[in-house]
Amino acid sequence: MPPRTTPVPPATPLHIQPATEQDIPTIIALADATWEPTYRFIISKEQIDYMYRVIYTPASLRRQMREQHHQFLLAYVDGQPGGFASYSEKPESVYHLNKIYVLPSHQGKGLGQHLVQAVVAAVRTAGGQALELNVNRHNPALAFYERQGFAQHREEDIAIGPYWMNDYVLRKDL
């Protein structure tokens, strides 16, 4: 009698799952494909390159996961990585959406909305009362975040090496 095999379920069109350190190469590949197209009309190439080198090395991502307690989510479309998000806890039941990036080929198809919803669900489950994020004041994604229920909470200027990020801090009460 042949051995029994467990049937493999078909790949779902969209699947979001927590990422681990083993997924760092996937996160970097997604960042490689999304970082420059996201920021090329907002900040200088020098600033893009500098910030990318600071944030997306394997060592930096491990530090974000281990020491800064960033939780990463990976979104798969038809079994292939299509985007990612990360979030972390702040004081007083507030969480911060640190990153959300979707491949340019997948933008405008609801993947970003699904990632935000997955982060909101995880934050609510953890007892979070609000979710905040930073967005460059000139980033067209501002309208996307507003459609997801975020509203301007304050302005913030952040030094990153020799550069400045001029951001809005948006907040969504949960």
N, C-alpha and C positions, 0 to 999 in steps of 0.2 A: 504494500500500500504506500503511495507517495506521501511525503510529509505535507501536513496542512500548512498553508500559507495564509497570512492575514491579508485581506485585500487592501490595497493602498487607495485611500480616498482620492478622488480627482482633485486637482488643484483648484482652489476657489479663486474667483476673479480678484478678490481683495482679501488680504489677510494681514493683520497687524499683530506683532508679537514683541515681547521685551527682547532687548539685545543684551548680549554678554560681551566680555572681553574678546571672545573668539570671533565676534562680529565686527571688530575694529577695522579689518581690511574692507569690509562691505561699507561701513560708514565712511571711510576715507574715499572709496571709489565714488560713492554718491556725492560727497563733498567736492571731489575733483570735478564732477560734471555739473554741479549747481552753483558753486561759490562765485566764480568769475561772472557768469551770466546774471547772477542776482545783483551784484554790486557794481558792474562796470559803468553804469550811468549815474552812480550815486557818489562813489569815492574814487580816489586815484588808484591807478594800477599798483603803485608802490605801496599804498595802504592795504589794498586787497592782498598783495603778496605777503606783506608783513603779518597781517592778522591771520591769514591762512596758516603760515608757518608756526605761529604761536598756538593756534587752537587745534589743528588737525594732524599733529604728529601722533604716532602710536603712543608715545610716552605721555603726551598731553591728554589724550583721550582716556588712557588708563587712569591717570591722576583725576580726571573729571569723574570717572566711575567710582574709583576707590576712595579718594580723599574728599571730594566735593559732593559725593553721593548723588551725582546726576543719574537719573534713570533714562535710558534710551529706548525708544520704540522704533522698530523697523516695519515699513509698509511694503508688502509684496503684492504685485499685480501679475496675475497669471503665473505665479511662482517665481517671478523675477523682482529684485529690489527696485522700488520706485521712489522711495523717500524715507525720511527719518525725522524724529523729533526727540528732544530731551527736555527734562524738567527736573526741578529740585525744590526741596522744602526751604522756606525762609521762616523767620519768627512769626508768631501769632497766627498760625494756621493759614498762612499765605504761601503759595507755591509760585515758582517762576518757570515760565516756558523759555528755556535757554536757546533752543534751536528748533527750527522746522524748515526743512528743505525738501522740495519735490523736483524730480528730474524735469527739465524743460519739456520733454516729450509727454509728460504726464500732467502738466499744469492745465488748469481749467477743466478738469474732469472729475473734481470732487475729492481727490486724494488728500489734499491739504485739509479740507473740511473733516474728513474721516480721522486724520491724525490729530487734529485739535479735539475732536469728540473723544478720541481714545485717551488723550491726556486729561481732559476734563473728567472723564469717568474714573480714571486712576486716582486723580487728586481727590475727588469726592469720596471714593472708597477709603482713602487714607485720612479722611476727616478734614480736608482742606476747605476753607471758607471762601477763598478767592484765588484767582490765577492772574499773574501779571506777566508782561513781556516787554521787552525793549524793541523798538523799531525806529530805524533812521527816519528823521523828519521828512526826507525826500523819497522814501521807499514807496513805490506804488502798492506794495503789499498792505499798506495802512488800510486801504478800503476793504481788503479781504478780512483783516482782523475785525474791523467794525461790523462787517456782515456776520461774523461769528459771535457778536455780542460784546466785544471789548470796547471800552470807552477810554478816552484820554484821561489819565490820572494826574500826571505831572510831566515836566520836561527834565531831562538829565543829560549832562555832558560828561563823557567818560574818557579818560586818557587811556589809550592802549599804545604803550611804547611812546614814540614821538608823535602819534596821531590822536585825533579826537573823534569820538563818535557823538554826534548830536542827535539824541534820541527823544522820542516820546516814550513814556512808560504808560502802557495801556493796562487796564484792569477789567476783569470780569468777575463779578460776585457770583458765587456758587450757592 
